[in-house]
Amino acid sequence: MLLQTVRPNIVQAIRAYRVDDLMRAAGETGQHFLYANLGQAQSKQDVLEQIALAFTFPQHFGKNLDALYDCMTDLVNKAGQQPGFVVVLEQLPDGPRFDREAREQLLDVFREAADFWGERRIPFRCFYSFQ
């Protein structure tokens, strides 16, 4: 089982994993699989809009990091018991409009979400790659 080899509440580079394998593993364990291909994004706003669209966030999503955290934690938590999450952020931009600092701020939101779910003993694994 692929997910047994990955710590349950972590944000890490996708490196040795394939998206299809992660999707299959999420399905086998009954966990939510959230996937966003950010290859067309250039800016922080683009990244947030594409994540919101891919993860089907509500219309009122504020397209900022606080709203992203709220959607990944509070909104989902209020929906009831959760089985776990496998999140893939593929092709995060690497350019002047989305630099290293912006990427780290985004990944920090997912790290905080992993901590939130970890406190509730719900696995939350986030994998990412860069363009």
C-alpha positions as CSV (number, residue, x, y, z in Angstrom):
1,M,0.0,0.0,0.0
2,L,1.6,3.2,-1.2
3,L,0.3,5.5,1.5
4,Q,1.7,3.4,4.3
5,T,5.2,4.5,3.2
6,V,4.3,8.2,3.6
7,R,3.9,9.9,6.9
8,P,0.2,10.7,7.4
9,N,0.5,14.5,7.8
10,I,3.1,16.0,5.6
11,V,3.8,18.3,2.7
12,Q,6.6,17.1,0.4
13,A,7.9,17.1,-3.1
14,I,6.3,14.5,-5.3
15,R,9.7,13.2,-6.6
16,A,9.4,9.4,-6.4
17,Y,5.6,9.2,-6.7
18,R,3.3,9.3,-9.8
19,V,0.0,11.2,-9.7
20,D,-1.9,8.1,-11.0
21,D,-0.4,6.0,-8.2
22,L,-1.4,8.6,-5.6
23,M,-4.9,8.9,-7.0
24,R,-5.3,5.1,-6.9
25,A,-3.9,4.9,-3.4
26,A,-6.4,7.5,-2.2
27,G,-9.2,5.6,-3.8
28,E,-8.2,2.3,-2.3
29,T,-8.1,3.9,1.2
30,G,-11.3,5.9,0.7
31,Q,-9.5,9.3,1.0
32,H,-10.3,12.5,-0.9
33,F,-8.0,13.0,-3.8
34,L,-7.5,16.7,-4.7
35,Y,-5.5,17.5,-7.8
36,A,-4.5,20.9,-9.3
37,N,-2.3,21.2,-12.4
38,L,-0.9,24.7,-12.1
39,G,1.2,24.7,-15.3
40,Q,-0.7,27.7,-16.7
41,A,-0.5,29.8,-13.6
42,Q,1.9,32.7,-13.5
43,S,1.0,34.7,-10.4
44,K,-0.2,34.0,-6.8
45,Q,-3.7,35.0,-8.0
46,D,-3.6,32.5,-10.9
47,V,-2.5,29.8,-8.5
48,L,-5.3,30.5,-6.0
49,E,-7.9,30.7,-8.8
50,Q,-6.8,27.4,-10.3
51,I,-6.7,25.6,-6.9
52,A,-10.2,27.0,-6.2
53,L,-11.5,25.7,-9.5
54,A,-9.8,22.3,-9.3
55,F,-10.9,21.7,-5.7
56,T,-14.4,23.1,-6.4
57,F,-14.3,25.7,-3.6
58,P,-17.5,27.7,-3.0
59,Q,-18.2,30.8,-5.0
60,H,-17.5,33.0,-2.0
61,F,-13.8,31.8,-1.9
62,G,-11.8,35.0,-1.2
63,K,-8.7,34.0,-3.4
64,N,-6.2,34.7,-0.6
65,L,-4.1,32.5,1.6
66,D,-6.4,32.9,4.6
67,A,-9.4,31.8,2.6
68,L,-7.4,28.9,1.2
69,Y,-6.6,27.7,4.7
70,D,-10.3,28.1,5.8
71,C,-11.5,26.1,2.8
72,M,-8.9,23.3,3.4
73,T,-9.8,23.1,7.1
74,D,-12.8,24.7,8.7
75,L,-15.2,24.4,5.7
76,V,-14.3,20.7,5.2
77,N,-14.3,20.0,8.9
78,K,-17.9,21.3,9.2
79,A,-18.9,18.9,6.5
80,G,-18.6,16.0,8.9
81,Q,-16.2,13.1,9.5
82,Q,-13.4,13.0,6.9
83,P,-11.5,9.9,5.8
84,G,-8.2,11.6,4.9
85,F,-6.7,13.6,2.0
86,V,-4.2,13.2,-0.7
87,V,-3.5,16.6,-2.3
88,V,-1.3,17.1,-5.4
89,L,-0.2,20.5,-6.6
90,E,1.5,19.8,-9.8
91,Q,3.7,22.3,-11.7
92,L,3.8,25.2,-9.2
93,P,5.1,28.3,-11.1
94,D,8.7,29.4,-10.7
95,G,9.0,32.9,-12.0
96,P,9.1,36.6,-11.1
97,R,5.3,36.8,-10.4
98,F,5.3,33.6,-8.2
99,D,8.8,33.5,-6.6
100,R,10.2,31.3,-3.9
101,E,8.7,33.3,-1.2
102,A,5.2,33.1,-2.7
103,R,5.6,29.3,-3.1
104,E,6.7,28.9,0.5
105,Q,3.7,31.0,1.7
106,L,1.4,28.7,-0.3
107,L,3.0,25.5,1.0
108,D,2.9,26.9,4.5
109,V,-0.9,27.0,4.2
110,F,-0.9,23.3,3.3
111,R,1.6,22.5,6.1
112,E,-0.8,24.3,8.5
113,A,-3.7,22.3,7.1
114,A,-1.7,19.1,7.6
115,D,-1.2,20.1,11.2
116,F,-4.9,20.9,11.6
117,W,-5.9,17.5,10.3
118,G,-3.1,15.8,12.2
119,E,-4.5,17.1,15.5
120,R,-7.8,15.4,14.5
121,R,-6.0,12.2,13.6
122,I,-7.0,12.5,9.9
123,P,-4.2,11.9,7.4
124,F,-3.4,14.8,5.1
125,R,-0.7,14.3,2.6
126,C,0.2,17.0,0.1
127,F,2.6,16.5,-2.8
128,Y,3.9,19.2,-5.1
129,S,6.2,19.7,-8.0
130,F,7.6,22.8,-9.8
131,Q,7.4,23.9,-13.4
